[in-house]
């Protein structure tokens, strides 16, 4: 089973280009019940659009920000959404003191993947390679980039 990292979701939200085509082609081969997103990615993307809206002053920019908020809300509602539960929190608590030089959102997403024995789909292979035991792959390139550490 697979978890889409926030970066893979962002690519899917802007459906054009070779990177999107590569990712979409691979995702079509995965049954929907084996593909998940996390509430942490929703939090991360919501923070981004909150910041955009907070700095927007032009009516067109404000409308755009709210359209994007609505779009991501619909996208997440239509997908299999994983919570940040006690098992993920325990993983995070065990990993945080190791000072792995991984951002908090990424470490929380990795903790969800680890607690469920799932593979994370991400372009951020350098940071996620620092997390012991995490299985990850980059599906935005031909010839999957794998990692398990």
N, C-alpha and C positions, 0 to 999 in steps of 0.2 A: 504494500500500500504506500501511497505517496502523499506528501504534503507539498503544496506550492509555496515557496518562499515569497515574500512581498515583491522581490524583483521580478520573478516570473509572472506574478499577477499584474504588475505594472505593464509588462510587455503585452499581455493579453488584453489589457484595457486600451491599447493603442494598436489596433490590428493592421499593421502594415510593415513591410520590410522583410529582409531575409531572416532576421532573428525571429520575428514573429512566425514566419512560415515554417521554420525548422521546429520551433516549439509546438505549434499547432499540429503539425504532421505527427509528431511523437505522441501528443496527448490524445489524438483520435484513436490511438491503439489501446488506450487504457479505459476499461469500463468505469462509468461514473461512480460506482460504489467503491472504487479503489483510489479515488482522488479527493483530497481534502484541502481545506484552507484553515487558518487559525484565527481565533479572536484577536490574537496579538497583531497579526497583519492588518486586521481591520482597525485596531487602535493606532498602529503606525501610519496607515494611510489617512485616517481621520485627523490625526495631528497635523499632517501635511496640508490638508485642505482647510483645517482651522486656521493655520498660520497664513495661508493664502488669503482667506477671507478677512482675517484681521488686518492685513496690509492693503487690501483692495479698497480703492476709493471711487473708481469709476463704475457706474451702474452696469455696464457690460461685463466688467470683471467680476462683480458681485454675483450677477446672474450665472456666469460661467462656473464660479466656485460652487454655488448651490446645485447646479446641474451635475457637476462632477460628484458631489456628495451623494446626490440621489442615485447616480449611476453605480457608485461603489456599493451603496446600501443594497440595491437590487441584485448586484452581482453576488455579494456575500450571502444574501437571503436565498439565492438559487443554488448555492453550493453546499457540500457537506462541511459543516463548520465544527472545528474541534475547540473545546474549551481549554482554558488554562486552569487545570484542576489540581487537586492535591498532589497527585503523582508528578505532574510537571513542576509544581512548586518545589517539591522535594528534590527533584533533579537539579533545578536552578540553585537551590540552597547549597547543594553539594558542589556545584561547579563554580559558583561565584567566588569563593575564597581562593581558587586556583589562579586568579588573575590571568585569564587566558587571552586578554586583549581582544575581546569580542564585545560588541555593543550590547546593551541590555535587551533591546527588542530581539536581536539575533539569538542571544543566549536563551531567552524565553521560548522562541520558536524551536530552537534545537532541543530544549528541555521537553517540549511536547513530543517531538519526534522520538527522542530517546526513551521517554516513558512508555511509548506505545510501540516501540520497535519498528518505526516507519522510516522510509527513505525521504530525505528532504531534497526537493528540486530547486536548485539555486545557481546563480551565476557567481555568487560570492564564495568561491571555493577556497580562497586563501584564508579568510577568517574562519569558515566552518571547519577547515582542516585542523584547526587548533583544538577542537573539541573531541576529547577521547570517546571512542565508541560510536560516533555519529556516522551514519551512512548518508551520503549525499551524491547527487549527480547534477550535471549541467546539461539540460536538454535544449539549450539554445544554440548548440554547435553540433555539426555532424560528427559522428563518432563520440559517443557519450563520455564525458569526463566524470570518472567515478572517484569516490573517496570513502574510506572507512578508517577511522582512527580511534 
